[in-house]
Amino acid sequence: MRALPRFTQYPLTVFTGKPLAGQSALSWWTPGFHLVSAVLSMAAGLVVSCVGLSLSGAWLLLLLPGWAVTLHGMRNLRMMIYHQCAHRNMYRRQTLDAVIGRATSSLLIIQNFARYRREHVSDHHAAHHMTLRDPTVQAFLVSLGLRPGMTRRQMWHRVLGKLFSPWFHLNFAVARARSFWHASAVSEKVTSVALYGTATAVTVWTGTWHFLLVAWLLPLIVLFQLSNTLRLCVKHTFPAPGLEVRRGKEYFGSLTNAIFIGEAAPSPGLPFLRRTAAWTAWTARMLFVHAPSRYLVLTGDTVVHDFHHRYPSTPRWANYIFEREADDAAGSPGWPAYKHAWGLVAAINLVFDSLSVADPEEFSIDRLREVSKRELFAAFDD
């Protein structure tokens, strides 16, 4: 993409997740920036959707960008802010991070903060990473119904069927509510009841209940869960069968890839007509395939999740794209070489292929009760 004008290169870096060699970091990317931008995104999307509903008619088309901006804020709040709070790494102040984490779970109705933090740190990181105790593995086996031995085509068919299944979304929503409410802090329960109780009362009293339903609850439930499911499918590859060594940086570093978004720009040396057609097709794919993947699914630092698994407590997490690039350029001391895929579909295929050849005995759903006391409904959380 170097053929594009220089002023586009920083936006392309944020878009793709891959900086140009030697490109300087963005100094204004701080924890506070990511938190404020996530909140403002949700607020802006909500306003746009409400304007469309108020004006009705052709203005209802505003629901599309409204939902997208709202969902983007929600997913950044969940996948970046909530995640870093769970690692006590958002502001690196335990009490403040816990307050932000509990407020987030109360707003988004996701697994309560204390339990998420405990299970994420103990079962997703460290020795249990990508074992039956890992919530990510449980989500594949329980929530998506994927198994070793299935073909890539079968897995795609299964996942797409669930994405369009009302029953799947209903179960997912119920599981989210249960995993939030079960053993959550009193402050989380009170905050959530106050938020949604007040919103419901006001909208019913004013006759604007459909604003709450369409502008907020639809992206919170259905769209959030669509994004969640697709994101789950690219998080980590499954370990190859027969591996004798299941520890160390070489092993754990091999289970996570970066997912860069986009594709090479057409060659400037093409004849005029072919060049015009190639640029038209490239632009269409960037706008209608890659942009939704980045903005709605692989939000925030999820494009370089491999960097997080190598350095989960780094205070420089907020500049994630550039920190990973710097570590890669330095040879990632002590770790294996970084790996990546270009595009959401290619990244999902990589994960599906790894599960297809994974050990069916090691990843048998029948063994879940032996190794994990985690309720199966909690497996819906990412």
N, C-alpha and C positions, 0 to 999 in steps of 0.2 A: 504493500500500500504506500510505499515511498513515492510512487508516481503522483500521488495526490498532493495538493498545495500544502505548504508548511503549516499554515494556520489550522489545518485539520488534524495535525498529528497528535496533539494532546487529547482532543476529543476521541480520536481513534484508539489511543492508548487506554483510556477509560472504558471505551466500548469493547475492545478486544480483550483487555486484561493483560496485554503484552506490550511493554514499552520498547521503544527503539533503543538500540545500544547507546549508552551514554546520555540518555534523556534524564534530565534532573527531576527529582521528586517534587510533588506538590506540597509546599510547606503548610498550606491551609487545611490539609487533610488531617484533622485531629479527632479524638473521640467525641468532643463536643460538636464538631461539624457534622459527623455522621448521625449523632442523636438528633440534633435540631433538624437536619435535612429529612430524616425519616418522619418526624412528627409533622413538619410542614408539608411533606408530600401527602400524608394522609389527610391533613386538613384541606389542602388545595384540591385534591381529588374529590373529597366530600362536597366542597363548594361547587365545583364544576358539575357534578352529578345532580345536585339539588337545583342548580340553575336550569339544567336541561329538563328536569321533572316539572319545575315551576312554569316554564314557558311552553312545554309540551310541543306537539306537532313535530316539525323537522328538527326542533331543538333537542329532541330526545336522543339524537345522534351524539350529543355531548356526553351521554352516558358511557360511551366507549372510551374516550380519553379519561373521563372521570374515574371509571373503574380501574383503568390501567395505572393511573397515578396513585390512587388509594392503595391498590394491591402492592405496588412498588414500595411504598412507605411501610406497609405492614410487614412485607417480607424482609426488608432491611432491618426493621426493628427486631424481628424474630431471629433472623439468621446471623446478624452481626452484633447488634447491641445486646440482646438477651444472651447470646452465646458467650460474648466476652464477659458479661456480668457473672455468668456461671463459672467462669475461670478466675473470677475476682481480678479481672484484668482490664475492665472498662476504664475506671479511674484509679484502679489499684488501691481502692479504699473499701474495705470489706462491707461496712455498713451502707455506704452510698451505693455501691454496686448492687447490694441486696435489695435496697429500696427501689432502684430502677428495674431490677429483675422482677420483683413482685408486681410492680405497677404494670409492666409489660404483659405478664401472664394474666393479670386481671382484665386488661383491655382486650387481648387477643384470644382469650379462653384457650390456653394451651397448657401443657403439663405444668403443674405448680412448680415454683422456682426451686425450692429446697430439694424436691425429689429429682427434678431434671438435673440439677447441679450434681447431686450425689451419683446418679446413674451415668451421667455423661462422663464425668471425670473417672469413675472407677470401672465402668464397663465398656465405654466406647474408646477411651484412651488406655494407655498402659497395656498390661499383659492380656486383657480380654478383648482387645481390638480385633474385630472381624472374626469372633468366635460366636457360639450360640448364646453367650451372655450379652453380646453387644446388641443394643436396641436397634441398630441399623440392620443387622442380620435378621433379627426377629421381625422387623417390618417387612423385609423381603419375603420371609417364609409365611408369616401370619396374615399381614395386611394385603399383600399383593398376590400371595399364593404361588410364588415362583419356586422352582425346585432345581437342584442339580440334574443334569440329563435332559432338561427341556432345551429345544433349539431356540436360537435367537428369534425366529419367526413366531414360535409359540409364546415366547415371553412378551414380544410386542403385542400380539393379539390379546393376551391376558391383561396387560396393563392398559391398553387402549379401551378394552371392554369395561374395565373398572372406572376409567376416567369419565366415561359417558353413562355410568350406571347410577341412577338415583339411590338405589339400595346401598351402594358403596359409600356415597356421600353422606347418607343418613347415618350409617354405621360409624363413619369417620367422625361426624359431628358429635355423635353421642359419646364416642371414645374420647374425644377432646374434652368434652364437658366433664366426664368422669375422671379423667386424668388430672384435670385442673382441680376439681373439688375434693378428690380423695387425698386426705392428709395435708391439705394446703393450710397455710398460715391464716390466722383469723383476719389479719390485715388484707390478705388477698381476697378472701370471701367478702368482706365488708366493702372493699373498693369495687369489686365487680358488681355486687348487688346494687350499690349506690349508683354506679355509672349506668348500668342497663335498666335499673328500676326507674331512675329519673328520666332517661331517654324515652323509655316506653310510656311513662305517665304523661310527659310533655307532648309527645307526638299523638297519643290517643286523645288527649284533651284538646289539642289544636286541630285535630283531623288530618294530621300529616304523617300518620303512621307508615304510609307507603314510602315516605322519604327514608325512614329508618330501615325499612325492609330492603328497598332497592339500592339505595346509595351506600349503605354500610354493611348490612348483614349478608347481602349477596356476595360482595367481594370477600368479606370475612370468612364465609363458610365455603361456598362452592369454588370461587376463584382461588382462594388461599389453598384449598385442598388440591386443586389441580396443579398449582405451582409446587406444592409440597411433594406430591407424588413424583413429578418429573425430576425434581431436585434430588430426591432420594435415590433415583435410578442412576445417578452419576457420582455419588459421594465416594465410594471406594470399590476397588476390585476385590474379588474373593481370592484367597490364597490357593496356589496350585496344589493339587493332590500330591501326597508323597513327600512333602517337604519335611526334612528331619529337623531343621533349625527354625523355630518359631519365636525368635526373640532377636533383639539387637536392632540397630539402626538400619542395617541393610535390608532386613525383613520388613520392618514397619514402614520404612520409606518407600517400599515397592508397592504398597497397597493404595496409594493415593496419587492421582494425576491432576495436573492443572487442566482446565478446560478453557481454551481461548476461543473467542467468538469472532466469526468473520471468515473471509477467504481472500486469496490473492487477487489483486486488481488485474484487469486485462493488460496484456502487453501493449505498450504504445506503438509498437512496430507493425501492428496489424493493418491491413488495407482498410480504407475508410468505412465501407459498409460492414465488414466483419467487426471492426472496432466499435462502431455504433451499436451493433447488435449485442456485442459482448458487454459493453458498458451498461446497456439497458438491462440485460439479464443480471449483471452483477449488482446493480443498484436495487433491482427488485428483490433479489435474495437478501441483500443487506437490510432492506427496510422491512420485509414481510416474513423473513425466516430468522435471521440472526438478531435483529433488534428486539423482537419479542422474547427470544431466548435469554438475552442478556438483561432486559429491563424487567421481565416478569418472572423468570425462573432462576437464572444464575445471577442474582442480585448481589450487590456489595462485594465482599471478599470471597464469595463462594467460587469464583473462577480460579482462585489460587489457594484452594483449601489444603493443598499439599504443604504449603508454607506453614500454615497453622499447625499441622500435625508434627512438623519438625520443631517448631518453636511456639508451643501453645501459650507460653506466658511472656512472650516478648512485649516490652512496652512500646515497640514501634509498629504494632499491628495495624494502626490506623492508616499507614501508608503502604498497605499490603502489596499492591502491584509492584511498586518500586523496590520494596524490601526483598521480595522474592527474586526479582531480577538481579539485584545486587548480590544476593546469596548464590544464585545460579552462576553469575559471572565469576564469583570467587571460588567456584568448584564445590560449593556446599560442604565445607570441611566436616569430615566425620560421617557424612551421609552419602548414599548412592546418588548418581546423577538424576536430576529432575526429569520427569516424563510429562508429556502433555498430549492432548487431543485437540483438534480444531473442529468446533461445532458441537452442538448439543446432541444431535443424533449419533455422531461418531463416538462421543463419550459414553452414551447409553449402550451402544453396541459393544464397546470395550468391556463394560461391566457385565452385560448379559453373557458375553462369551466366556468370561471368567467364571460365572456361576454355572454355566452349562457344563464345564469340565471339572467343577469342584467335587470334592469327595462326598458322595451321597450319604454315607454313614455319618461323617462329621457334621454335616448340615441337614440332618434328619429332623423334621418337626416333631417326631415322636420322642425325641430326647430333650425337648425344651424343659419339661417339668423336672428333669434330673439335674439340670445345670443352672436353672434360673427360677427365682421365686416371683419374678415380675409378672403382674397380671397381663394377660394377652391383650386387653383393651389398650394398654399403654403403648403397645407396639406401633400404634398409628403415629406417634409423635416422631418428628425428624430431629 
